[in-house]
């Protein structure tokens, strides 16, 4: 009970600071808190180090008990939840709804209330860790748990401040390039010059698309030779299928080209089996115009352009060959090179690719913190302790 009373004051003080920060954010909606970038992001480690020293050196003081109290932990975590929930529900930043901006949560992670909440969480964890290292039964496993969470949070904050994102575009056959443009418009030099050797786009087979006066209905089958599909009571049978075609004089002809779209000659029947139309379908592309089939009742049948299945870029970085896909970046000296997009108008014939280069030197700290957190949780599961100290 005494500990609860001792923890009540810092919790109330934090609540006052948190509400004050939120009021300030409402009065000045444009205010944003940005953590320092490289090389000054290491300064983020100073507050937790100060809290750790307080817990270690002044373990029994009222100040250490207050900042390390359970009430402050609960209050600060609730405050983090109160400021971060829009991230899981709505777009944030420029795309955030107007009412989110009106309550100060247009960009939660750079808002004043979130900064206050995060600082309270870090201070509470650091002081609690210092106290755990000095006293208490089972202090080791509790210290591992607190240390893991603290390192993960501080590492994430340091990485957010020191994070560098830059974009660049490569063209097949062009000279090697090592320059990228950061989000603030500045020029960033990559650790190696990159060359795009080849861009490869794999696509799904096309699908039918029925237009009924503006109402679009997609078929259910990926088309191919002899495929049969049902669309809104119509039976569509593929008579001839070309994986790559061009359009000549209103007719599809086989044409081997990276940018060529598929074409299909189809027969359309109604529910009674009566044939309504026969003709060629071809989506508009770099080497062919669109071919559609007019049906009775003002309906039109189209062939939808094939959707991308997977795309990759084959690159060289200082003589090293690598393939970059959307979920498999190329890692170079602390940088991760991601494949973002390509020339969608050309599709498989695209000779250019757009990349994003990301540098986050604090990411290993986050991984270390998460590993310690898992070890601490497993230690508690291995030997759980119930209320009253019973195992």
N, C-alpha and C positions, 0 to 999 in steps of 0.2 A: 504493500500500500504506500510505503514511504517512497519507493522508487517511482510509483505512478505520480505521486504529487511532485516529486522532483522533476519528472519529465513533462509535467503539464505546462510549466512556464515556457520552456523553449518551443513547445508545440504551439502555444498561443502566440508567442513572439513571431514564429515562422508564419503562422496564419496571417498575422498583421502585415508582415513584409510581403507575402504572396499576394494578398488582396491589394496592397499598395502598388505592387508591380503591375497588376492587372488593370488597375485604374489608370496608371500612367500610360499603359499600352492603349487603352480606350481613348485617352485624351490626345495621344500622339500616335495614330494608327500606323504611320510610316516608320516608327522606330523599330530597328532590327539590331539584334546582338549577334555579331560575327566573331567567332573565335580566331585567334591569331594564326596566320599561315606559317609555312616554313620560312626561316628556321625558328621562329618564336613560339611555335605550338608546344614546345617542351615546357613553357611556363605554366601550362595547364596542370602539370604535376605538382606545382607548389602548394595549392590548397590541400590536396590529400596528404602530402608529406607533413604539412603543419598539423593537420588533424591527427595523423598517426603519432607524431611526437607528443601531442597533448595527451593522447590516450596512454602512451608508454610512460611519460615522465610525470604526469599528474593524474595517475590512475584513480585515486580516491577523491579528487577535488570535485566540488559541486559543478564546475564548468565541464569537466570531462563526463560526469554522470549525466548532465543535461544534454550535451551534444550527442552522446552515445545512447540516449534513452530509446526505448521501444516506441514511445508516443511520437517522438520526432520522426522515427523511421516510418511509422504508419502515415503520419500527416504528409510527409514529403512524397511518399509513393502515391498517395491519393492525389496530390497536387500534380504529379507527373501524368497520371491518368486523366485528370481533368483538362490538361492542356494538349495531350497527344491524341486523344480519341478521333479527331477529325481526319487524321492521316489514314486511318483504316476504313473510312467511309466516303470521304469526299476528295476531289482534287484539291491541292493546296497551291499556294503561291499565286501567280497571275491568274490561273484558271479557277481559283477558289470561288465559291458562291459569295455574293455580296454580303449576305447576312453573317458569314463567317468573319469577314473583314470587320463588320460592325461590332462583333464581340471580341475582337483582338486576336482571332485565331486563324487569320488568313494564311499565315506561314508559321505554324506552331513552334517549330524547332528554332526559329530565330526570334521568338517573342520574349518579352521581359518576364512574364510569369513562368515560362518554361525554364529560363535561365535561373530564376530564384529557386524553383523546385529542384533542378538538377544540382545546383550548388548545395542545397540542404541534404540531398541524398548522398552526395560525395562526402560531405563533412560528417554525416552520421556514420557512414560505412568506415571512414578512416579512423574516427575516434573509437568506434566499436572494435575495430581490428586491433588497435593499440591496447585497448583494455583486455581483449581476449588473449593477447600474447603475454599478459602479465598475471592473469588470474583465471580461476574458474575450472571446474572439472570438465574433462573432454575439451580443453581449450584448443588443442591442435586441430581437430576436425572442424570446429567452429571457425578457427582462424583461417583455415584453407577455404572454407565456404565464403567468408567475408572478403578475403583477399582476391579470390577469383572474380567475384562480382565487382569489386572496386576496380581491379585492373581492366576488366572488360568495359566498364562504363568510362573510365578515364581514357583508355585506349581509343574507344569509339569517338569520344569528344575530341581528342587530339587529332585523330584521323579526319574528322569532319572539318577541323580548322586547317589542316595541312593537305587536304584533298585537292588534287589537281586534275581537272578534266579538260581535254583538248581534242579537237576534231581535225581530221585531215583526209584528203582524197588522193587515191592513187589510180593511175591509168596504165593499162597494159602497154608495155614497151617504152614507158617513159623513164627518164633518168631517176636514179635513187633519190629519195627524199627523207629528211630527218626533221622537218619543221611541221609544227601543228599549231593551231590557234586555240588558245584557252578561252574560257567562258567570258573573261573580262576583255577579250580582244587582243591580249598580249601574245607574243610569239614564244612558243615553247620548243626547245630542242630535245628530241628523243635520243635515247642512248645509242641508237644504231640507225643507219640509213636503210629504208625499206624499198623493195621493188615488187610490184605486182606482176607475177608471171602469168596467172590465169584466174579468171572468175568463172565459177561453175554454179549454175542454178538448176536444181532438180524440181520438177513440177508434178503435181497430181494429174491424172487424166481429167479431161473436162467434164462438165455436167450440163444438163439441159436447163434452160431458163424460159418459162412461159410467161408472157406478158398479156394480161387480160385487162386492157384499158387502164394501165397504170398499176395494176396489182401483179406483183412478181411472185412466181412460185418456182423454187428450184427443184430439180429432179432428185431422185434418191440413189441413182447409180452412177458410178464412174464409168464413162463410156469407153468402148473398145470394140473390136470386131465382134459382130453378132450380138452385141449387148441389147437388152430389152429394158425399158424403163416405163413407169407409170407416173403421169403428171396430171392431176386434176381430172381424172376419168379418161384420159387419153393414153393409148398404148403406142409407144415409140420404139421402133426396131431399127437398129443400125444395119444397113445393107453393105456399105463400104466405109472403111475407116482408114484415114491417113494420119500417122503420128505427126508429120510435118508437111505443110502444104502452102501453096501460094494460090492466088485467085487470078485467073486469066479469062477475060470475056465472060464474067459471071459464073465461072465454073472452077471448082477446086482441082488443082493438079499437084502431084507429089513434087516437093521441092525441099531438098536438104539444105537447110540453113539454120544456124543457131537461134535466129530470131523468129523462125517460122512457127505458127500455131497449128494445132491439129484441125482436121476437117472431117465431117461425117455426112454421108448420104443416108437419110432416114426416111422411113415410111410411117405415117401417122394414121392411126385408126381410132374410131370412137368406141363407146362401150358396146355397141352392137357388132363390132367387127368391120364396119364399113370403112373403106380407105378414104381419108380426107385429103391427104396431100403427100407428095413425094418430092424431095429436093435436098440440096446441099446446105449444110450449116458450117459457118466458119466465123470465129470471133475476129474483130479488127486487130491487126497487128502490123509490125514494121514491114512485112512483105505481102500483105494481102488485105483487101477490103472486107467488110462484114457481109456475110451471107445469112439471111434469115428466111424463115418459111411462114408465109401468110396462111392462116387457118380461118375457117368459117366462124362467124360471130365476132369478128374484129380482134381475134387473138393472133399472137405472133410467137413463133418458137425460135429461140436463139440458142447458140452454143456459148456457154460462159467461158471466158478466158481461163486457162488452167491456173490454179492457185499454187503458190510456191510451197514446196515440201521441205526443201533444205537448200541453203546456198552457202558456198564457202569460197575463200580466197586463198590461192597458193602464192605465198610470198617468200622472199629471201631477205634476210637481215644479216648484213656483213658475211654473206656466203652461206649462212645457215638457212636451210629450206624448212618451211612449216606450212601447215594448213590451219587457217583461222575460220571457225564457224561461230554462230551466234552465241553458243554456250561454252565454247572452248577457245579462250583468248590465247594469244601469244604472250609469254612473260619474258620481259627483258629488263634485267638490272633494276628490279623494283617497280617496273611499269607493267601494266596489263593492256594489251592491244586487242580491242573488241571490234568485230565486224558489225556495222550498223545497217547499212543499206547499199543500194546500187541504183543504176539508171533503170527505173521501173518501166519507162516507156519502151526500152529495148528488150527488157526481160532477159532471157538466156543469152542474148547477143550483147549484153552490156560489157563494155570494156573498162568500166570504171567501178570503183568500190569506195564506200565511205567508212572510215574507221573512227573509233574513239579510243584515245590513250588515257589511262587512269593511273595515277600514282598515289598510293596510300601507304606511307612508310610506317604508320602506326598499326596496320592490320595484324602483324604478328603478335602485338600486345593483346589485341582482342582475342586471338586464338588461344594464347596462353591463359588469359582470364577465364575463357569458357572451359578450357581443359581442367583448370583448378576447380571451377564450379562443379563440373561433373564428378570430379574426385571427391569433393566435399559432400555432394548429395549421396554418392555411393557409400561413403563412410557412415552417413546417418542411416541409410537403409540397412547396412550390414549390422549395425548395433543401435537400433532405435531407442530413444529415451522418452518415456511417457511422463505425464504430469506427476510431480512428487518425486521425480528422480528414478522411478522404476523402469527397468529395461524390458 
